[in-house]
Amino acid sequence: MKMAVIGDMDFVTGFMLAGITDIYEVSKDEEIVKAVEDVLNRKDLGVVAIKSEFLKKLPVALKKELDERVEPTFIAVGATGGVEEIKEKIRKAIGVELWK
């Protein structure tokens, strides 16, 4: 499984330097939904890192779909509480609480 990244140029640059090639650079709010829909239509992605500000701008129905999906797993990056969110995603995906 591959990883993709959705964000503005400042956000995606570090991921590009780390070797991630599936980059969705978004410069306008209108492009966020299209990038997320493109990612959802791909079968080769396991994890999607998305700028937390962009995740907040998505329509409610689309955010709900992302929360309910196991693959790809969307991880909001750049906000406080990121570790807790990742723990919750893992718990939902495998059905087990790994940290207590």
Beta strands, then each sheet from edge to edge (+ up, - down):
strand 1: 2-7
strand 2: 22-25
strand 3: 45-51
strand 4: 73-77
sheet 1: 2+ 1+ 3+ 4+
end
